Amino acid sequence: MNLKGDPGSARLINRALVLNKLKFIDSLSRAELARQLGLSKITISEIVADLIKEELIEETGEGVATSTGGRKPILLRLNSSWRRVIGLDIGLTNTVIALGGLKGERIIQLRVPTSLKRDPETILAQVEELIESILAQGNMSKDKVAGIGISIRGLIDGQEGRIVFSPALDWRDVPFRDLVEQRLGLPTTLDNCTRAMAFGEKWHERSHEIRNIFYVNVGYGIGSAIVMNGRIYNNNSEFGHIRITNRDVLCDCGKKGCLEAVASGYAISRFADAAFGEKTPGTSYSAKEVAEMAHAGNPKALGIYRDASRYLGRAISIATNLFNPDKVVIAGGIASARELIEEPMMDEYRATAMDVIKKSTLVTFSSFGMDAGVIGAISLALNTYVFHEEAALAASS
């Protein structure tokens, strides 16, 4: 699709179309790219020449000649030895960093405990140390890094690169992107952890039919993100704070009956303390410990997980009835106990979602597990500094 208007914008869009087409395809010829993208052969030749010069793509042998004969086409693919990106997932317990390749693959990954001191300067120093460490392990210099993507908890202004408020870190109005760029001299992008996780899920989605995703991050709290028509919805999505029960259960937000108050990791911990008593004075059961008791057949622990899962299934039915996404993805630490969650969650979902919705919405668990945050961060960096997927989407809308 050649767009009229600003030639620079059209060129950016056509470049994005070519890169995104090659993202998950082993190789294509110029002629096949032109045919699949609806671009002229001249336009494709110009874009491909630029991308080869930048070493983003490379020629890789000959394809099969057409049935009418003629020369065999030269095949093109992404250049796997091009520069890297860095993905960084800053969590409350652990911080995960990875070097990522052009297809979103993780080349080197490190996981370390997040510093117990949570002020911005301390976290920034830990980020710098981790980046220096992973570059040393990869035998790379900074000029081989295209950019950094960061996944972090809180209310984030992605355009400004600012952490507006992070209750978990107790940060307010922290220009974290600028601080990282000034400290490390590398371009940086960041977003809320759940939106980053959802972006990673979307970025790796190979089905062209999946364009609308509702992403649920069930960890200590419950976060959510929305993908609509292939684009991340950048406004806040507070799925954890819909009222799901009339039970007199106080949520951390100050209201009663929220989903997060009855189905999150901290809710499971609180219900376990009520059922079993604190392990020791001032020490609560973790959701992981409750899961271990449930796996061992403890009826109270099984009941706690069953109730939390039913509330989650009921809430998911509300979300799917509202906007009928192509797919719902369940992720986060609590989702790692899938064998405890899935059956009661899906039973409640099927009982409360409309039949026509159930037929067209796939409910599944993320395959990325505890690495969803760093995978999302890598995807953010790749999109920001290489693929510009929003430009390719603009061409198809």
C-alpha positions in Angstrom: 0.0 0.0 0.0 1.6 3.3 -1.1 0.1 6.1 0.9 -0.3 9.5 -0.7 0.8 12.6 1.2 4.1 13.0 3.0 6.7 10.8 1.2 8.7 10.4 4.5 5.6 9.0 6.3 4.9 6.7 3.4 8.4 5.4 3.4 8.3 4.8 7.2 5.1 2.9 6.8 6.4 0.8 3.9 9.6 0.1 5.8 7.6 -1.1 8.8 5.4 -3.3 6.5 8.5 -5.0 5.2 10.2 -5.6 8.6 7.0 -6.8 10.2 6.3 -9.2 7.3 9.8 -10.7 7.8 9.5 -10.9 11.6 8.3 -14.5 11.8 9.0 -15.7 8.2 12.3 -17.5 7.4 12.7 -15.8 4.1 10.8 -14.1 1.2 11.8 -12.8 -2.2 11.4 -9.2 -3.2 8.6 -10.2 -5.6 6.8 -12.1 -2.9 7.1 -9.2 -0.5 5.6 -6.9 -3.2 2.8 -9.2 -3.9 1.9 -9.9 -0.2 2.1 -6.2 0.8 0.5 -4.7 -2.3 3.6 -2.6 -2.9 5.2 -1.9 -6.3 8.4 -3.7 -7.1 10.3 -0.4 -7.3 9.1 0.6 -3.8 10.2 -2.8 -2.4 13.6 -2.6 -4.1 14.2 0.8 -2.6 13.1 -0.2 0.9 15.1 -3.5 0.8 18.2 -1.7 -0.5 18.0 0.7 2.6 17.5 -2.2 5.0 20.4 -4.2 3.6 22.6 -1.1 3.9 21.6 -0.8 7.5 22.3 -4.5 8.0 18.7 -5.1 9.3 18.0 -7.7 6.6 20.3 -9.8 4.4 20.1 -11.8 1.2 20.2 -15.6 1.9 20.5 -17.7 -1.2 18.1 -18.4 -4.0 14.5 -19.5 -4.0 12.7 -21.7 -6.4 12.1 -20.5 -10.0 8.5 -19.9 -11.0 6.7 -22.4 -13.3 7.3 -20.1 -16.2 11.0 -20.3 -15.8 13.4 -17.4 -15.5 16.0 -16.6 -12.8 15.6 -18.0 -9.3 14.6 -15.2 -6.9 17.0 -14.0 -4.2 15.6 -14.6 -0.8 15.6 -12.1 2.1 15.5 -12.5 5.9 16.1 -10.5 9.0 19.8 -10.3 9.9 20.2 -12.3 13.1 23.6 -10.8 13.8 22.3 -7.2 13.8 22.5 -5.2 17.0 20.7 -6.3 20.2 18.1 -4.7 22.5 18.0 -5.0 26.2 14.8 -6.0 28.1 14.5 -5.2 31.8 11.6 -6.3 34.1 11.9 -4.6 37.5 9.7 -6.5 39.9 9.2 -6.3 43.7 11.1 -9.6 44.3 13.3 -10.0 41.3 14.7 -8.0 38.5 15.1 -9.8 35.1 17.4 -8.6 32.3 17.9 -10.1 28.9 19.7 -9.4 25.6 17.2 -9.8 22.8 17.6 -10.5 19.1 15.6 -9.2 16.2 12.9 -11.9 16.4 12.4 -11.3 20.2 14.6 -14.3 21.2 16.5 -14.0 24.5 20.2 -14.6 23.9 21.4 -14.1 27.5 19.1 -13.7 30.6 19.9 -12.9 34.2 17.6 -12.9 37.2 18.6 -11.2 40.5 16.8 -10.1 43.7 15.6 -6.6 43.4 17.4 -4.3 45.9 15.6 -4.0 49.2 16.2 -0.2 49.1 13.6 1.0 46.7 14.6 4.6 46.1 15.1 5.6 42.4 18.9 6.1 42.8 19.4 2.6 44.3 17.3 0.9 41.6 19.0 3.0 38.9 22.4 1.9 40.2 21.3 -1.8 40.1 20.0 -1.3 36.5 23.4 0.1 35.5 25.2 -2.8 37.1 23.0 -5.4 35.4 23.4 -3.8 32.0 27.2 -3.7 32.4 27.1 -7.3 33.5 25.0 -8.6 30.6 27.0 -6.7 28.0 30.2 -8.2 29.5 28.7 -11.7 29.3 27.7 -11.0 25.7 31.1 -9.6 24.9 29.3 -6.5 23.5 29.8 -2.7 23.7 27.0 -0.2 24.1 27.2 0.8 20.5 25.8 -2.6 19.6 22.6 -2.0 21.6 19.7 -0.4 19.7 17.8 0.5 22.9 16.4 -0.6 26.2 12.8 -1.6 27.1 11.7 -1.5 30.7 8.7 -3.2 32.3 7.9 -1.7 35.8 5.0 -1.6 38.3 2.8 1.5 38.6 1.0 4.2 36.7 3.2 5.0 33.8 3.2 7.8 31.3 4.9 6.0 28.5 5.2 8.9 26.1 7.0 11.0 28.8 8.9 8.0 30.2 7.7 9.0 33.6 6.5 6.9 36.6 3.5 8.9 37.7 2.9 6.8 40.8 4.1 3.3 41.8 2.6 2.2 45.2 4.8 -0.9 45.1 8.0 1.2 44.9 6.6 4.3 46.7 7.6 6.5 43.8 5.8 9.6 42.6 6.6 11.6 39.5 10.0 9.9 38.7 11.4 10.7 35.1 12.9 7.2 35.0 13.4 7.0 31.3 15.5 10.2 31.3 17.4 9.0 34.4 18.4 5.8 32.6 19.3 7.5 29.4 21.5 10.1 31.2 23.2 7.4 33.2 23.8 4.9 30.5 23.7 6.8 27.2 21.2 4.4 25.6 17.8 5.2 24.2 15.1 3.8 26.6 11.4 3.2 26.5 9.3 2.0 29.4 5.7 1.0 30.2 3.6 -0.5 33.0 4.4 -4.1 33.6 1.0 -5.6 32.6 0.9 -3.5 29.4 4.4 -4.6 28.6 3.5 -8.2 29.2 0.4 -7.8 26.9 2.5 -6.2 24.3 4.9 -9.1 24.3 2.0 -11.5 23.9 0.7 -9.5 21.0 4.2 -9.1 19.4 4.7 -12.9 19.4 1.2 -13.7 18.2 1.4 -15.3 14.8 -2.2 -15.6 14.0 -3.5 -12.6 12.0 -7.0 -13.4 13.3 -6.0 -12.5 16.9 -6.3 -8.7 17.0 -8.2 -8.1 20.3 -6.7 -9.4 23.5 -7.7 -9.0 27.1 -4.6 -9.7 29.3 -4.9 -10.5 33.0 -1.9 -10.4 35.2 -2.7 -12.3 38.5 0.2 -11.8 41.0 0.3 -10.1 44.3 -2.4 -7.8 42.9 -4.4 -8.1 39.7 -3.5 -6.0 36.7 -4.9 -5.9 33.2 -4.3 -4.6 29.7 -6.3 -4.4 26.5 -5.2 -4.9 22.9 -7.7 -3.5 20.4 -7.3 -3.9 16.6 -3.7 -4.9 17.2 -2.9 -1.8 19.3 -2.3 -1.5 23.0 -5.0 0.6 24.7 -2.8 3.0 26.6 -5.4 4.1 29.2 -5.5 2.4 32.5 -7.4 -0.8 32.8 -8.3 -1.6 36.5 -9.8 -5.1 36.1 -8.7 -5.9 39.7 -11.0 -3.3 41.1 -14.4 -4.3 39.6 -16.8 -5.2 42.3 -17.3 -9.0 42.1 -18.8 -9.9 45.4 -21.0 -8.6 48.1 -18.8 -10.1 50.8 -17.5 -7.6 53.3 -13.9 -7.9 52.1 -11.8 -4.7 52.1 -9.5 -4.1 49.2 -6.2 -2.1 49.4 -7.9 0.5 47.2 -10.2 1.3 50.1 -13.4 -0.2 48.6 -15.1 -3.5 49.3 -15.7 -6.6 47.2 -13.1 -5.9 44.5 -11.8 -8.9 42.5 -8.3 -8.2 43.8 -9.5 -8.5 47.4 -10.7 -12.1 46.8 -8.6 -13.5 43.9 -5.1 -12.1 44.1 -1.9 -13.4 45.7 -2.4 -11.2 48.7 -6.0 -12.3 49.0 -5.0 -15.9 49.0 -2.4 -15.1 51.7 -4.9 -13.3 53.8 -7.5 -16.1 53.6 -4.8 -18.6 54.4 -3.9 -16.7 57.6 -7.6 -16.6 58.6 -7.9 -20.4 57.9 -4.6 -21.6 59.5 -3.4 -18.7 61.6 -0.2 -16.9 60.9 2.9 -19.1 60.5 4.6 -17.0 63.2 3.6 -13.7 64.6 3.7 -11.1 61.8 4.6 -13.7 59.1 1.9 -14.7 56.6 1.5 -17.7 54.3 2.5 -16.9 50.7 0.2 -17.8 47.8 3.0 -20.3 46.7 2.9 -22.0 50.1 -0.9 -22.2 50.0 -0.6 -23.8 46.5 1.9 -26.3 47.9 -0.6 -27.3 50.6 -3.4 -27.6 48.0 -1.2 -29.9 45.9 -0.7 -32.0 49.0 -4.5 -32.3 49.3 -5.2 -29.9 52.2 -8.9 -29.2 51.9 -8.8 -25.7 53.2 -6.0 -24.7 50.8 -7.9 -26.3 47.9 -11.0 -24.3 48.9 -9.0 -21.0 49.0 -7.7 -21.6 45.5 -11.1 -22.8 44.2 -12.9 -19.7 45.5 -10.3 -17.3 44.1 -10.4 -19.1 40.7 -14.2 -18.9 40.6 -14.2 -15.2 41.2 -11.6 -14.8 38.5 -13.7 -16.8 36.0 -16.8 -14.7 36.9 -14.8 -11.5 36.3 -13.4 -12.7 33.0 -17.0 -13.4 31.8 -17.9 -9.8 32.6 -14.9 -8.5 30.6 -15.6 -10.9 27.6 -19.3 -10.0 27.6 -18.4 -6.3 27.5 -16.1 -6.4 24.4 -15.8 -9.9 23.1 -12.0 -10.2 22.6 -10.5 -12.8 20.3 -8.4 -14.1 23.2 -8.1 -13.7 27.0 -4.6 -14.4 28.4 -4.1 -15.3 32.1 -0.6 -14.6 33.3 1.4 -13.8 36.5 2.7 -15.6 39.5 -0.7 -17.0 40.6 -1.3 -18.4 37.0 1.7 -20.7 37.5 -0.6 -22.8 39.7 -2.7 -23.4 36.5 -3.6 -27.0 37.6 -5.4 -25.5 40.7 -6.9 -22.6 38.9 -8.0 -23.6 35.4 -10.9 -26.0 36.1 -12.9 -23.9 38.7 -12.1 -20.7 36.7 -13.4 -22.1 33.5 -16.5 -23.7 35.1 -17.5 -20.3 36.4 -16.6 -18.6 33.2 -18.7 -21.0 31.1 -21.6 -20.7 33.6 -21.7 -16.8 33.4 -20.5 -15.8 29.9 -23.0 -15.6 27.0 -22.9 -18.6 24.7 -22.1 -16.5 21.6 -19.2 -15.0 23.4 -17.8 -18.3 24.6 -17.8 -19.6 21.0 -15.7 -16.7 19.7 -13.3 -16.0 22.6 -10.4 -18.2 23.5 -9.4 -18.2 27.1 -5.8 -19.4 27.7 -2.8 -19.1 29.9 0.4 -17.3 28.8 3.2 -19.7 27.7 5.8 -17.2 28.9 5.4 -17.9 32.6 7.5 -15.7 34.9 9.4 -14.4 31.9 6.4 -12.5 30.4 7.7 -9.2 31.8 11.2 -9.3 30.3 9.8 -10.7 27.0 7.4 -7.7 26.9 10.3 -5.3 27.6 12.3 -6.8 24.7 9.3 -6.4 22.5 8.8 -2.8 23.5 12.4 -2.0 22.6 12.2 -3.8 19.3 9.0 -2.1 18.3 10.2 1.4 19.4 13.7 1.2 17.7 13.2 -1.2 14.8 9.8 -2.4 13.8 7.4 0.5 14.4 4.5 -1.8 14.2 2.0 1.0 14.7 3.0 2.4 11.3 2.3 -1.0 9.7 -1.1 -1.2 11.4 -1.9 2.3 10.1 -1.4 1.0 6.6 -3.9 -1.7 7.1 -6.6 0.3 8.9 
